[in-house]
Amino acid sequence: MFSSIRSSVMAATRVSTLGAQVRWTSKRPAVSIPEPRGTITSPSEFLLAIGRNTHKLALPTFPTWESLFTLSASDLKSAGLTPKIRRYILHQRHKFAMGQEVKEEGLVAKFGGGERKRKILGTVGKRNPKAGVWWY
């Protein structure tokens, strides 16, 4: 009984087979638009809350609350937003949709010349005997 149900479901979603590879259709899940809560009741207040001057850069892109949660990354790209701002807005949007608090997250400054330079220099810094690792 269960095998017939399973095969009918699989047949409906299976697109084609190419040798050992099976391609499945994938659809973007329906976007749930969260209700405004707390002090964040409009796109402008959301962008002000997350900081990094996103209210100046992205406010024309989001005229309504629905557009704030339905626009995709490619839509934001076509609106002219830089990759760093796009990723930041999408991350904060996801946090808000999951019920977490949104606030400005600072940019992380590189130290010691960045990761590539640290690898070249090797073990530079002081040894932490408890953790057994080098730190700066």
Backbone as CSV, one residue per row, in Angstrom:
resi,resn,N_x,N_y,N_z,CA_x,CA_y,CA_z,C_x,C_y,C_z
1,MET,0.818,-1.187,0.000,0.000,0.000,0.000,0.865,1.256,0.000
2,PHE,1.879,1.279,0.893,2.707,2.465,0.991,3.604,2.628,-0.229
3,SER,4.011,1.534,-0.831,4.872,1.633,-2.009,4.126,2.262,-3.182
4,SER,2.825,1.999,-3.324,2.078,2.599,-4.426,1.898,4.102,-4.209
5,ILE,1.691,4.499,-2.960,1.576,5.932,-2.659,2.903,6.619,-2.917
6,ARG,3.979,5.976,-2.464,5.310,6.560,-2.624,5.671,6.690,-4.101
7,SER,5.398,5.677,-4.898,5.741,5.732,-6.316,4.924,6.788,-7.043
8,SER,3.647,6.973,-6.652,2.838,7.996,-7.314,3.324,9.394,-6.959
9,VAL,3.772,9.590,-5.724,4.309,10.893,-5.323,5.625,11.145,-6.028
10,MET,6.481,10.131,-6.085,7.771,10.288,-6.732,7.615,10.529,-8.220
11,ALA,6.651,9.885,-8.844,6.446,10.070,-10.277,5.982,11.485,-10.582
12,ALA,5.254,12.078,-9.669,4.745,13.419,-9.898,5.846,14.465,-9.806
13,THR,6.866,14.209,-8.982,7.889,15.219,-8.790,9.167,14.946,-9.576
14,ARG,9.294,13.773,-10.156,10.491,13.408,-10.894,10.434,14.042,-12.283
15,VAL,11.515,14.701,-12.675,11.528,15.371,-13.962,12.119,14.469,-15.035
16,SER,13.351,14.062,-14.867,13.976,13.213,-15.865,15.137,12.477,-15.234
17,THR,15.547,11.429,-15.904,16.712,10.692,-15.447,17.764,10.722,-16.538
18,LEU,18.967,11.015,-16.155,20.085,11.002,-17.085,21.116,10.041,-16.527
19,GLY,21.071,8.806,-16.953,21.993,7.808,-16.434,21.702,7.559,-14.966
20,ALA,22.691,7.789,-14.127,22.535,7.571,-12.694,22.015,8.819,-11.988
21,GLN,21.952,9.922,-12.700,21.545,11.183,-12.088,20.044,11.387,-12.255
22,VAL,19.380,11.773,-11.192,17.953,12.053,-11.225,17.762,13.529,-10.915
23,ARG,17.020,14.187,-11.726,16.746,15.604,-11.486,15.344,15.749,-10.924
24,TRP,15.225,16.528,-9.878,13.939,16.752,-9.227,13.558,18.205,-9.387
25,THR,12.275,18.445,-9.452,11.818,19.821,-9.512,11.977,20.440,-8.133
26,SER,12.365,21.669,-8.120,12.469,22.361,-6.837,11.719,23.679,-6.949
27,LYS,10.868,23.905,-6.014,10.108,25.143,-5.985,10.476,25.905,-4.729
28,ARG,10.512,27.199,-4.868,10.784,28.048,-3.719,9.597,27.952,-2.766
29,PRO,9.846,27.726,-1.481,8.718,27.623,-0.554,7.962,28.950,-0.451
30,ALA,6.714,28.860,-0.114,5.892,30.059,0.027,6.458,30.953,1.124
31,VAL,6.555,32.226,0.821,7.123,33.183,1.761,6.058,33.582,2.764
32,SER,6.381,33.428,4.030,5.455,33.884,5.059,5.882,35.276,5.495
33,ILE,4.991,36.201,5.391,5.286,37.583,5.745,4.934,37.777,7.207
34,PRO,5.938,38.070,8.056,5.640,38.235,9.478,4.898,39.539,9.744
35,GLU,4.171,39.534,10.822,3.454,40.743,11.228,4.444,41.730,11.850
36,PRO,4.219,43.031,11.647,5.071,44.012,12.324,4.934,43.873,13.834
37,ARG,6.036,44.028,14.540,5.977,43.901,15.999,6.913,44.918,16.646
38,GLY,6.553,45.280,17.853,7.370,46.226,18.616,7.412,47.587,17.950
39,THR,8.605,48.128,17.888,8.770,49.448,17.284,8.939,49.365,15.769
40,ILE,9.080,48.173,15.241,9.289,48.008,13.804,7.942,47.716,13.148
41,THR,7.383,48.759,12.506,6.071,48.614,11.885,6.073,48.972,10.408
42,SER,7.216,49.441,9.876,7.295,49.808,8.468,8.692,49.479,7.943
43,PRO,8.852,49.436,6.628,10.180,49.158,6.075,11.227,50.188,6.491
44,SER,10.848,51.448,6.588,11.818,52.468,6.984,12.295,52.256,8.421
45,GLU,11.391,51.870,9.319,11.806,51.602,10.703,12.667,50.343,10.792
46,PHE,12.366,49.346,9.956,13.188,48.135,9.920,14.604,48.470,9.458
47,LEU,14.720,49.252,8.388,16.035,49.607,7.866,16.798,50.509,8.825
48,LEU,16.096,51.371,9.548,16.763,52.192,10.564,17.256,51.324,11.714
49,ALA,16.493,50.300,12.073,16.872,49.444,13.196,18.102,48.595,12.876
50,ILE,18.240,48.148,11.626,19.385,47.293,11.306,20.643,48.105,11.022
51,GLY,20.526,49.392,10.785,21.689,50.262,10.667,22.447,50.133,9.354
52,ARG,23.723,50.500,9.414,24.657,50.509,8.269,24.163,51.350,7.100
53,ASN,23.430,52.405,7.379,22.891,53.325,6.378,22.014,52.634,5.337
54,THR,21.398,51.530,5.711,20.519,50.840,4.772,19.260,51.646,4.498
55,HIS,18.844,52.504,5.437,17.646,53.308,5.196,17.881,54.302,4.067
56,LYS,19.113,54.750,3.884,19.417,55.672,2.784,19.593,54.919,1.469
57,LEU,20.178,53.726,1.540,20.507,52.984,0.326,19.331,52.200,-0.237
58,ALA,18.530,51.605,0.646,17.536,50.640,0.186,16.090,51.052,0.377
59,LEU,15.820,52.201,0.953,14.430,52.585,1.213,13.577,52.666,-0.053
60,PRO,14.086,53.193,-1.170,13.245,53.210,-2.381,12.920,51.813,-2.904
61,THR,13.725,50.825,-2.536,13.506,49.456,-3.009,12.315,48.808,-2.319
62,PHE,12.018,49.210,-1.081,10.956,48.588,-0.286,9.844,49.590,0.013
63,PRO,8.897,49.781,-0.909,7.816,50.731,-0.632,6.788,50.211,0.378
64,THR,6.621,48.874,0.457,5.621,48.306,1.360,6.251,47.233,2.232
65,TRP,5.528,46.838,3.275,5.983,45.787,4.180,6.101,44.450,3.444
66,GLU,5.164,44.185,2.527,5.181,42.933,1.773,6.401,42.855,0.861
67,SER,6.763,43.966,0.250,7.918,43.965,-0.642,9.212,43.723,0.127
68,LEU,9.246,44.119,1.386,10.438,43.891,2.206,10.704,42.406,2.388
69,PHE,9.651,41.594,2.463,9.825,40.170,2.717,9.617,39.287,1.492
70,THR,9.251,39.849,0.358,9.043,39.021,-0.831,10.104,39.210,-1.900
71,LEU,10.827,40.310,-1.897,11.851,40.514,-2.917,13.006,39.537,-2.716
72,SER,13.500,38.985,-3.798,14.604,38.025,-3.733,15.938,38.760,-3.847
73,ALA,17.008,37.998,-3.717,18.349,38.569,-3.814,18.602,39.122,-5.211
74,SER,18.085,38.456,-6.231,18.277,38.963,-7.594,17.496,40.260,-7.816
75,ASP,16.346,40.406,-7.152,15.603,41.666,-7.235,16.389,42.797,-6.582
76,LEU,17.027,42.487,-5.453,17.840,43.504,-4.781,19.063,43.857,-5.620
77,LYS,19.595,42.864,-6.323,20.742,43.120,-7.201,20.334,44.039,-8.350
78,SER,19.177,43.768,-8.935,18.714,44.623,-10.030,18.361,46.026,-9.542
79,ALA,18.086,46.172,-8.248,17.818,47.498,-7.684,19.093,48.291,-7.453
80,GLY,20.247,47.626,-7.610,21.515,48.336,-7.516,22.186,48.270,-6.156
81,LEU,21.783,47.349,-5.288,22.404,47.237,-3.975,23.673,46.399,-4.070
82,THR,24.679,46.772,-3.295,25.946,46.042,-3.309,25.764,44.673,-2.647
83,PRO,26.636,43.715,-2.944,26.497,42.384,-2.349,26.530,42.391,-0.829
84,LYS,27.370,43.225,-0.240,27.464,43.264,1.220,26.158,43.740,1.841
85,ILE,25.552,44.769,1.270,24.280,45.296,1.777,23.162,44.299,1.526
86,ARG,23.159,43.644,0.352,22.128,42.641,0.061,22.157,41.504,1.067
87,ARG,23.349,40.959,1.313,23.465,39.845,2.263,23.045,40.279,3.662
88,TYR,23.420,41.498,4.042,23.085,42.000,5.376,21.577,42.154,5.541
89,ILE,20.901,42.722,4.537,19.452,42.905,4.616,18.749,41.549,4.639
90,LEU,19.186,40.608,3.794,18.559,39.286,3.772,18.762,38.553,5.100
91,HIS,19.941,38.704,5.703,20.209,38.067,7.001,19.306,38.646,8.091
92,GLN,19.202,39.974,8.150,18.370,40.616,9.162,16.893,40.318,8.918
93,ARG,16.491,40.225,7.663,15.110,39.898,7.326,14.764,38.491,7.815
94,HIS,15.696,37.564,7.631,15.485,36.193,8.100,15.393,36.144,9.623
95,LYS,16.255,36.900,10.306,16.205,36.943,11.771,14.858,37.466,12.253
96,PHE,14.355,38.523,11.607,13.068,39.095,12.002,11.942,38.092,11.758
97,ALA,11.995,37.386,10.645,10.954,36.407,10.330,10.972,35.238,11.312
98,MET,12.136,34.910,11.860,12.253,33.827,12.827,11.910,34.275,14.248
99,GLY,11.597,35.560,14.434,11.193,36.061,15.742,12.335,36.580,16.592
100,GLN,13.527,36.677,16.032,14.666,37.180,16.795,14.705,38.699,16.740
101,GLU,15.444,39.267,17.655,15.590,40.719,17.712,16.533,41.177,16.609
102,VAL,16.157,42.229,15.904,17.048,42.793,14.890,17.681,44.042,15.459
103,LYS,18.978,44.148,15.262,19.725,45.324,15.696,20.938,45.453,14.799
104,GLU,21.580,46.578,14.884,22.742,46.809,14.033,23.890,45.903,14.456
105,GLU,24.449,45.209,13.482,25.617,44.377,13.726,26.812,45.098,13.137
106,GLY,27.829,45.285,13.941,29.004,46.002,13.479,29.813,45.195,12.485
107,LEU,30.610,45.895,11.700,31.509,45.246,10.766,32.708,44.716,11.536
108,VAL,33.183,43.546,11.177,34.320,42.943,11.850,35.593,43.457,11.200
109,ALA,36.457,44.032,12.022,37.720,44.544,11.508,38.744,43.428,11.433
110,LYS,39.537,43.420,10.372,40.593,42.431,10.247,41.739,42.818,11.176
111,PHE,42.372,41.818,11.751,43.515,42.081,12.605,44.663,41.194,12.173
112,GLY,45.874,41.673,12.337,47.045,40.899,11.949,47.203,40.788,10.447
113,GLY,46.578,41.666,9.671,46.719,41.642,8.230,45.751,40.728,7.520
114,GLY,44.828,40.117,8.235,43.863,39.236,7.606,44.285,37.778,7.691
115,GLU,43.382,36.901,7.262,43.611,35.470,7.406,44.772,34.986,6.538
116,ARG,44.902,35.503,5.331,45.946,35.045,4.428,47.332,35.346,4.997
117,LYS,47.491,36.538,5.562,48.783,36.921,6.111,49.117,36.095,7.354
118,ARG,48.091,35.767,8.160,48.327,34.940,9.340,48.825,33.558,8.951
119,LYS,48.314,33.007,7.847,48.754,31.693,7.408,50.206,31.730,6.957
120,ILE,50.600,32.828,6.321,51.972,32.949,5.844,52.929,33.084,7.020
121,LEU,52.553,33.907,7.992,53.429,34.144,9.132,53.492,32.947,10.076
122,GLY,52.480,32.124,10.023,52.470,30.954,10.897,51.983,31.312,12.280
123,THR,52.672,30.848,13.283,52.229,31.040,14.660,52.812,32.327,15.212
124,VAL,52.087,33.404,15.031,52.505,34.701,15.539,51.598,35.051,16.694
125,GLY,52.161,35.456,17.795,51.357,35.843,18.941,51.778,35.078,20.175
126,LYS,50.917,35.067,21.163,51.214,34.401,22.424,50.499,33.063,22.471
127,ARG,51.088,32.122,23.146,50.477,30.802,23.256,49.557,30.769,24.467
128,ASN,48.346,30.280,24.265,47.395,30.104,25.349,47.522,28.657,25.813
129,PRO,48.112,28.418,26.979,48.371,27.028,27.380,47.090,26.245,27.665
130,LYS,46.002,26.902,28.064,44.770,26.175,28.357,44.140,25.623,27.081
131,ALA,44.080,26.439,26.048,43.437,26.000,24.815,44.418,25.307,23.875
132,GLY,45.708,25.565,24.048,46.704,24.960,23.170,46.739,25.559,21.796
133,VAL,46.316,26.812,21.668,46.306,27.473,20.367,47.022,28.813,20.485
134,TRP,47.363,29.355,19.332,47.988,30.670,19.301,46.898,31.718,19.172
135,TRP,47.081,32.847,19.819,46.114,33.936,19.740,46.855,35.246,19.632
136,TYR,46.144,36.292,19.250,46.758,37.588,18.989,46.440,38.557,20.077
